[in-house]
Amino acid sequence: QNLDAASTQRALDCLARFGERLRDFPAAQVRAVGTNTLRKARDPAAFLGEAEALLGHEIDIISGIEEARLIFVGVSRSLPEVDGQHLVVDIGGGSTELAGGTGYQPEKLESLYMGCVSMSQKFFPDGALTRQRFLDARTAARLELRPVAGTFRAADWARVAGASGTIRAAGDVLRELGYSENAITRAGLERLIETMVDQGHTDRLDLPGLSEQRAPVFAGGISILAEVMEQLRLDQLVTTDGALREGILYDLVGRLGDEDARTRTVRAMESRYQVDTEQAARVELTAVSLLDQVAEQWKLTQPNARNLLGWAARLHEIGLDIAHAHYHKHGAYLLENADMPGFNRNEQRVLACLVGAHRRKLTNANISDIAPKGWAERATRLAILLRLAVLFNRSRSYEFPDVLSLRASGNSLTLCLPGDWLENNPLSLADLKHEQAFLLGAGYKLEFIALEEV
């Protein structure tokens, strides 16, 4: 879908005001995310370029599954703990998220392509509220829920909570009308729908607790909520103020500490794809060591550059679980397309880029095809470091050189290695010569010299 001019300008004006306060904050302390509207936009790059310039920080477009995870974190942190599993429902403008889990860790995540705005535009385009239109909207919601309803219906939820505008508004209206008291119920929603049909039009809605801005999209949201509760057989649902924003904040705090969800995801993928974790650790150690030596010269001092290189090293062999032939391509595909909790789209694309480029040919075209905008040079340089780390760990043991010195100047690299190591490892020397040729294809010159010559 295209971003309309009026909405775009309102968003840019808002981000400009935020930018006045946030521009000088360290990047690690600020996180801005884009959800369904930017996920579905045909060309979000133009908007993002201007938006990021006004805000002074990058804007991450997150997947629907990641949105569901963050909402779960925000809600579960905002409510008292319960024994057992709990479910979180969030109805946004263009998507509906379902997340179930225990404590603060989600275990079931789904994002459905229906929201209060899209549903209202499709089934209540002129604002008329009829019984048949509600039936049609609910049928559409039921069809969307059908593939996932069984999974969520099977659980014995200790608590069901709803977040964001539609659900909070529904809770306020039901309470004010006396249809439900402390929680949203199915019976209360059915009575509310009948009341809305009686009032006949969104312009004539007279519901206490419903804002004028919410009224045009309320019917679509209520249709979704009624079917979520019906199909998942939920007797009641409590409302909460915590949602995506709070989830992002808690996730950011975890990144600054030792609870980074991305690290948990990498560990889970290592297990799922049967990664040789000892080899992954060796490659990670070597790659990060090489990065530390050239980070200043290659402008790779950002914390995320180090993280992404380390994670790529941990996951560079996941493609072997599919096939040995072209395993780097299989790994890149998995990383670009998998649901990876904690990661945004750009981070996944960088990981895919590094893993896909860690062996065989290296060309600027291959990097540019996958790397996010503005990442091509950084991704190429990180890929080169990963390639060298893999090369020095081909023996799958800790037999790489005692001294491994790397210097960078522009697109030139100089490797300093012990002369006796070069003499005693002719296969590694042959690999280095092949690597010289590969790097030339990307416009980089690699030299290696014996330490006695330095």
C-alpha positions as CSV (number, residue, x, y, z in Angstrom):
1,Q,0.0,0.0,0.0
2,N,1.1,3.6,-0.5
3,L,1.6,6.0,2.3
4,D,-0.8,8.9,1.8
5,A,0.6,12.4,1.9
6,A,-1.4,13.7,4.8
7,S,-0.5,10.8,7.1
8,T,3.1,11.0,6.0
9,Q,3.3,14.7,6.9
10,R,1.7,14.2,10.3
11,A,4.2,11.4,11.1
12,L,7.2,13.5,9.9
13,D,6.0,16.5,12.0
14,C,5.7,14.3,15.0
15,L,9.1,12.8,14.5
16,A,10.7,16.2,14.1
17,R,9.3,17.2,17.5
18,F,10.7,14.0,19.1
19,G,14.0,14.6,17.3
20,E,14.4,17.9,19.1
21,R,14.6,16.0,22.4
22,L,16.2,12.7,21.3
23,R,18.7,13.7,18.6
24,D,21.7,13.9,21.1
25,F,20.9,10.8,23.0
26,P,23.3,7.8,22.5
27,A,21.9,5.5,19.8
28,A,22.0,2.6,22.3
29,Q,19.5,4.4,24.5
30,V,16.9,5.1,21.9
31,R,14.8,2.7,19.8
32,A,12.1,3.6,17.3
33,V,10.1,0.9,15.5
34,G,7.8,0.8,12.5
35,T,4.9,-1.8,12.5
36,N,2.2,-2.9,10.1
37,T,1.9,0.3,8.0
38,L,5.6,0.3,7.1
39,R,5.6,-3.5,6.7
40,K,3.0,-3.2,4.0
41,A,4.2,0.0,2.4
42,R,5.4,-0.5,-1.2
43,D,8.4,1.8,-0.8
44,P,9.1,2.7,2.8
45,A,12.7,3.7,2.0
46,A,11.9,7.3,1.0
47,F,9.8,7.9,4.1
48,L,12.4,6.2,6.4
49,G,15.2,8.3,5.0
50,E,13.5,11.6,5.8
51,A,12.0,10.2,9.1
52,E,15.4,9.0,10.4
53,A,17.0,12.4,9.5
54,L,14.3,14.3,11.5
55,L,14.5,11.9,14.5
56,G,18.2,11.6,14.5
57,H,18.0,7.8,15.0
58,E,17.4,4.7,13.0
59,I,13.9,3.4,12.7
60,D,13.5,-0.4,12.8
61,I,10.7,-2.1,10.8
62,I,9.8,-5.1,12.9
63,S,7.9,-8.2,11.8
64,G,4.5,-9.0,13.0
65,I,5.9,-11.9,15.1
66,E,8.4,-9.5,16.7
67,E,5.6,-7.1,17.4
68,A,3.7,-9.8,19.1
69,R,6.7,-10.7,21.2
70,L,7.3,-7.1,22.3
71,I,3.6,-6.6,23.1
72,F,3.7,-9.8,25.3
73,V,6.7,-8.4,27.1
74,G,5.1,-5.1,27.7
75,V,1.8,-6.5,29.0
76,S,3.3,-9.2,31.1
77,R,5.6,-6.6,32.8
78,S,2.7,-4.3,33.4
79,L,0.4,-6.8,35.2
80,P,0.9,-8.9,38.4
81,E,2.5,-12.3,37.8
82,V,0.2,-15.3,37.5
83,D,0.8,-19.0,37.9
84,G,0.6,-20.8,34.6
85,Q,0.2,-19.5,31.0
86,H,-1.2,-16.2,30.0
87,L,-2.5,-14.9,26.7
88,V,-2.2,-11.4,25.3
89,V,-4.4,-10.0,22.5
90,D,-3.6,-6.7,20.7
91,I,-5.8,-5.3,17.9
92,G,-4.0,-2.6,15.9
93,G,-4.9,-0.6,12.8
94,G,-3.8,-3.2,10.3
95,S,-2.9,-6.3,12.3
96,T,-3.9,-8.4,15.3
97,E,-1.3,-10.0,17.5
98,L,-1.7,-13.0,19.7
99,A,1.0,-14.0,22.2
100,G,0.9,-16.7,24.8
101,G,3.5,-17.8,27.3
102,T,4.7,-18.2,30.9
103,G,6.1,-15.4,33.0
104,Y,7.8,-12.9,30.7
105,Q,8.7,-15.4,28.0
106,P,6.3,-15.9,25.0
107,E,5.9,-19.4,23.6
108,K,3.2,-19.0,21.0
109,L,3.3,-15.9,18.7
110,E,1.0,-15.0,15.8
111,S,0.4,-11.9,13.8
112,L,-2.8,-11.8,11.6
113,Y,-3.5,-9.5,8.7
114,M,-6.6,-7.8,10.1
115,G,-6.9,-4.7,12.2
116,C,-9.6,-2.1,13.2
117,V,-8.8,0.2,10.3
118,S,-8.5,-2.3,7.5
119,M,-11.6,-4.2,8.7
120,S,-13.7,-1.0,9.1
121,Q,-12.6,0.2,5.6
122,K,-13.6,-3.1,4.0
123,F,-16.9,-3.8,5.8
124,F,-18.1,-0.4,7.0
125,P,-16.8,1.9,4.3
126,D,-19.6,4.4,4.5
127,G,-20.1,4.2,8.2
128,A,-23.4,2.3,8.1
129,L,-23.7,-0.3,10.9
130,T,-26.0,-3.2,10.0
131,R,-26.4,-6.7,11.4
132,Q,-25.3,-8.2,8.1
133,R,-22.2,-6.1,7.9
134,F,-21.1,-7.2,11.3
135,L,-21.8,-10.8,10.3
136,D,-19.6,-10.4,7.2
137,A,-16.8,-8.7,9.2
138,R,-16.9,-11.4,11.8
139,T,-16.8,-14.2,9.1
140,A,-13.7,-12.6,7.6
141,A,-12.1,-12.4,11.1
142,R,-13.1,-16.1,11.7
143,L,-11.4,-17.1,8.5
144,E,-8.2,-15.3,9.5
145,L,-8.3,-16.9,12.9
146,R,-9.0,-20.4,11.6
147,P,-5.4,-21.6,11.1
148,V,-4.3,-20.6,14.6
149,A,-7.4,-20.8,16.7
150,G,-6.8,-24.5,17.7
151,T,-3.3,-23.7,19.0
152,F,-4.5,-21.0,21.3
153,R,-7.8,-22.7,22.2
154,A,-6.0,-25.7,23.5
155,A,-4.2,-23.9,26.3
156,D,-5.6,-23.4,29.8
157,W,-5.0,-19.7,30.2
158,A,-4.6,-18.4,33.7
159,R,-5.2,-14.9,32.5
160,V,-6.2,-13.3,29.2
161,A,-5.2,-9.6,28.7
162,G,-5.9,-7.1,25.9
163,A,-3.8,-4.1,25.0
164,S,-3.9,-1.0,22.8
165,G,-6.7,1.3,21.5
166,T,-9.5,-0.9,20.4
167,I,-9.5,-3.2,23.4
168,R,-9.1,-0.5,25.9
169,A,-11.9,1.5,24.3
170,A,-14.1,-1.6,24.3
171,G,-13.4,-2.1,28.0
172,D,-14.3,1.5,28.8
173,V,-17.5,1.4,26.8
174,L,-18.7,-1.9,28.2
175,R,-18.0,-0.7,31.7
176,E,-19.8,2.7,31.2
177,L,-22.8,0.9,29.6
178,G,-22.9,-1.6,32.4
179,Y,-22.6,-4.5,30.0
180,S,-19.4,-5.8,31.7
181,E,-17.7,-4.7,34.9
182,N,-14.1,-5.7,35.6
183,A,-13.4,-7.5,32.3
184,I,-14.6,-7.7,28.7
185,T,-16.9,-10.7,28.2
186,R,-18.4,-12.3,25.1
187,A,-22.0,-11.6,26.3
188,G,-21.0,-7.9,26.8
189,L,-19.6,-7.7,23.3
190,E,-22.8,-9.2,21.8
191,R,-24.9,-6.6,23.6
192,L,-22.5,-3.8,22.4
193,I,-22.8,-4.9,18.8
194,E,-26.6,-4.8,19.1
195,T,-26.4,-1.3,20.5
196,M,-24.2,-0.2,17.6
197,V,-26.6,-1.7,15.1
198,D,-29.5,0.1,16.8
199,Q,-27.6,3.4,16.5
200,G,-27.1,2.7,12.8
201,H,-24.0,4.7,11.8
202,T,-20.6,5.6,13.0
203,D,-21.5,9.3,12.9
204,R,-24.4,8.6,15.3
205,L,-22.5,6.4,17.8
206,D,-23.3,7.6,21.3
207,L,-21.2,5.3,23.4
208,P,-19.8,6.6,26.7
209,G,-16.0,6.1,26.8
210,L,-15.6,6.1,23.0
211,S,-13.6,9.0,21.6
212,E,-14.5,10.8,18.4
213,Q,-11.3,9.7,16.8
214,R,-11.9,6.0,17.6
215,A,-15.5,5.9,16.4
216,P,-14.9,5.5,12.6
217,V,-12.8,2.3,13.2
218,F,-14.6,0.9,16.2
219,A,-16.9,-1.5,14.4
220,G,-14.1,-3.2,12.6
221,G,-12.2,-3.6,15.9
222,I,-15.2,-4.9,17.8
223,S,-15.8,-7.5,15.1
224,I,-12.3,-8.8,15.4
225,L,-12.4,-8.8,19.2
226,A,-15.8,-10.6,19.3
227,E,-14.4,-13.4,17.0
228,V,-11.1,-13.7,18.9
229,M,-13.0,-14.3,22.1
230,E,-15.5,-16.6,20.3
231,Q,-13.1,-18.7,18.4
232,L,-10.5,-19.0,21.2
233,R,-13.4,-19.7,23.7
234,L,-12.3,-16.9,26.0
235,D,-14.8,-16.1,28.8
236,Q,-13.3,-12.8,29.8
237,L,-10.4,-10.5,28.9
238,V,-8.9,-7.8,31.2
239,T,-7.5,-4.6,29.7
240,T,-4.0,-3.2,30.4
241,D,-2.1,0.0,29.6
242,G,1.1,-1.9,28.9
243,A,1.7,-2.8,25.2
244,L,4.3,-2.4,22.4
245,R,5.9,0.8,23.8
246,E,6.5,-0.7,27.2
247,G,7.7,-3.9,25.6
248,I,10.3,-2.0,23.6
249,L,11.5,-0.2,26.7
250,Y,11.9,-3.5,28.7
251,D,13.6,-5.1,25.7
252,L,16.0,-2.1,25.4
253,V,16.9,-2.4,29.1
254,G,17.6,-6.1,28.5
255,R,20.0,-5.2,25.6
256,L,21.9,-2.8,27.9
257,G,22.2,-5.5,30.5
258,D,22.5,-9.3,30.1
259,E,19.0,-10.2,28.9
260,D,19.3,-9.5,25.2
261,A,16.5,-11.5,23.4
262,R,18.7,-11.7,20.3
263,T,21.3,-13.7,22.2
264,R,18.6,-16.1,23.3
265,T,17.4,-16.4,19.7
266,V,20.9,-17.2,18.4
267,R,21.4,-19.9,21.0
268,A,18.0,-21.4,20.1
269,M,19.0,-21.4,16.4
270,E,22.3,-23.1,17.2
271,S,20.4,-25.8,18.9
272,R,17.7,-26.1,16.3
273,Y,20.1,-26.4,13.4
274,Q,22.6,-28.6,15.2
275,V,25.5,-26.1,15.0
276,D,28.9,-27.2,16.2
277,T,29.1,-24.7,19.0
278,E,32.8,-25.2,19.7
279,Q,33.6,-24.3,16.1
280,A,31.1,-21.4,16.2
281,A,32.9,-20.1,19.4
282,R,36.3,-20.4,17.7
283,V,35.2,-18.5,14.7
284,E,33.5,-15.9,16.8
285,L,36.6,-15.4,18.9
286,T,38.8,-14.9,15.9
287,A,36.3,-12.6,14.0
288,V,35.9,-10.3,17.0
289,S,39.6,-10.2,17.6
290,L,40.2,-9.2,13.9
291,L,37.4,-6.6,14.2
292,D,39.0,-5.0,17.3
293,Q,42.2,-4.4,15.3
294,V,40.6,-2.6,12.4
295,A,37.4,-1.1,13.8
296,E,38.7,2.4,13.9
297,Q,40.2,2.4,10.4
298,W,37.1,0.7,8.9
299,K,34.6,2.8,10.9
300,L,33.1,-0.3,12.5
301,T,33.1,0.9,16.1
302,Q,29.3,0.7,16.5
303,P,28.2,-1.8,19.2
304,N,25.8,-3.4,16.7
305,A,28.6,-4.1,14.2
306,R,30.4,-6.2,16.8
307,N,27.2,-8.0,17.8
308,L,26.2,-8.8,14.2
309,L,29.6,-10.1,13.4
310,G,29.6,-12.3,16.5
311,W,26.2,-13.6,15.8
312,A,27.0,-14.3,12.1
313,A,30.0,-16.3,13.3
314,R,27.8,-18.3,15.7
315,L,25.4,-19.1,12.9
316,H,27.5,-19.2,9.8
317,E,27.1,-23.0,9.5
318,I,23.3,-23.4,10.1
319,G,22.8,-24.1,6.4
320,L,24.6,-27.4,6.8
321,D,21.5,-28.7,8.4
322,I,19.8,-28.5,5.0
323,A,22.6,-29.5,2.7
324,H,26.4,-29.3,2.5
325,A,26.3,-28.0,-1.1
326,H,25.9,-24.2,-1.1
327,Y,25.3,-24.3,2.7
328,H,26.2,-20.6,2.9
329,K,23.2,-19.8,0.6
330,H,20.9,-22.0,2.7
331,G,22.1,-20.3,5.8
332,A,21.5,-16.8,4.3
333,Y,18.0,-17.7,3.3
334,L,17.1,-19.0,6.8
335,L,18.4,-15.9,8.4
336,E,16.6,-13.5,6.1
337,N,13.3,-15.3,6.3
338,A,13.1,-16.9,9.8
339,D,11.1,-15.5,12.7
340,M,14.0,-14.3,14.9
341,P,12.7,-12.8,18.2
342,G,14.5,-9.6,19.1
343,F,15.9,-8.9,15.6
344,N,14.5,-6.3,13.3
345,R,14.4,-6.8,9.5
346,N,17.6,-4.9,8.8
347,E,19.6,-6.9,11.4
348,Q,18.3,-10.1,9.9
349,R,19.3,-8.9,6.4
350,V,22.8,-8.0,7.6
351,L,23.2,-11.5,9.2
352,A,22.0,-13.1,6.0
353,C,24.4,-11.0,4.0
354,L,27.4,-12.0,6.2
355,V,26.6,-15.7,6.3
356,G,25.9,-15.7,2.5
357,A,29.2,-14.0,1.8
358,H,31.4,-16.0,4.2
359,R,32.7,-18.3,1.5
360,R,33.2,-18.6,-2.3
361,K,32.8,-15.5,-4.4
362,L,32.6,-12.1,-2.9
363,T,31.2,-9.3,-5.0
364,N,29.8,-5.9,-4.3
365,A,26.7,-6.8,-6.3
366,N,26.0,-9.8,-4.0
367,I,26.4,-7.7,-0.9
368,S,24.2,-4.8,-2.3
369,D,21.4,-7.2,-3.2
370,I,20.9,-8.2,0.4
371,A,22.4,-5.5,2.6
372,P,20.0,-2.8,4.0
373,K,20.4,0.7,2.6
374,G,23.5,2.4,3.9
375,W,25.0,-1.0,5.0
376,A,26.8,-2.1,1.8
377,E,30.4,-1.0,2.8
378,R,30.0,-2.1,6.4
379,A,28.6,-5.4,5.5
380,T,31.3,-6.1,3.0
381,R,34.0,-5.3,5.6
382,L,32.3,-7.4,8.2
383,A,32.0,-10.3,5.7
384,I,35.7,-10.1,5.0
385,L,36.5,-10.4,8.7
386,L,34.2,-13.4,9.0
387,R,35.8,-15.0,5.9
388,L,39.2,-14.7,7.4
389,A,38.0,-16.0,10.8
390,V,36.5,-19.1,9.0
391,L,39.7,-19.5,7.0
392,F,41.9,-19.6,10.1
393,N,39.6,-22.2,11.8
394,R,39.3,-24.6,8.9
395,S,41.0,-27.3,11.0
396,R,38.2,-27.0,13.5
397,S,40.7,-26.8,16.4
398,Y,42.6,-24.1,18.2
399,E,45.6,-24.4,15.9
400,F,45.5,-20.9,14.3
401,P,48.5,-18.6,14.7
402,D,49.7,-17.5,18.1
403,V,50.0,-14.0,16.6
404,L,47.4,-12.8,14.2
405,S,47.9,-9.1,13.3
406,L,45.6,-7.3,10.9
407,R,46.0,-3.7,9.6
408,A,43.6,-1.8,7.4
409,S,43.9,1.2,5.2
410,G,41.0,2.0,3.0
411,N,40.3,-1.1,0.9
412,S,43.7,-2.6,1.7
413,L,44.4,-5.2,4.4
414,T,47.7,-6.5,5.7
415,L,47.9,-9.7,7.6
416,C,51.0,-10.3,9.7
417,L,51.7,-14.0,10.5
418,P,54.5,-15.9,12.1
419,G,56.9,-17.1,9.4
420,D,57.2,-20.5,10.8
421,W,53.4,-20.9,10.9
422,L,53.2,-20.1,7.2
423,E,55.9,-22.7,6.5
424,N,54.2,-25.4,8.6
425,N,50.6,-24.7,7.2
426,P,50.9,-24.9,3.4
427,L,47.1,-25.5,3.1
428,S,46.3,-22.4,5.0
429,L,48.8,-20.5,2.9
430,A,47.0,-21.8,-0.2
431,D,43.7,-20.7,1.3
432,L,45.0,-17.2,1.8
433,K,46.1,-17.0,-1.8
434,H,42.7,-18.0,-3.0
435,E,41.2,-15.5,-0.6
436,Q,43.3,-12.7,-2.2
437,A,41.7,-13.4,-5.5
438,F,38.2,-13.5,-4.0
439,L,38.6,-10.2,-2.2
440,L,39.9,-8.5,-5.4
441,G,36.4,-9.3,-6.8
442,A,35.0,-6.9,-4.2
443,G,37.7,-4.3,-4.7
444,Y,39.8,-5.2,-1.7
445,K,43.5,-6.0,-1.6
446,L,44.9,-8.5,0.9
447,E,48.6,-8.9,1.7
448,F,50.1,-11.3,4.1
449,I,53.6,-11.1,5.3
450,A,55.8,-13.1,7.7
451,L,56.4,-11.3,11.0
452,E,60.2,-11.6,10.4
453,E,59.7,-9.2,7.5
454,V,57.9,-6.6,9.5
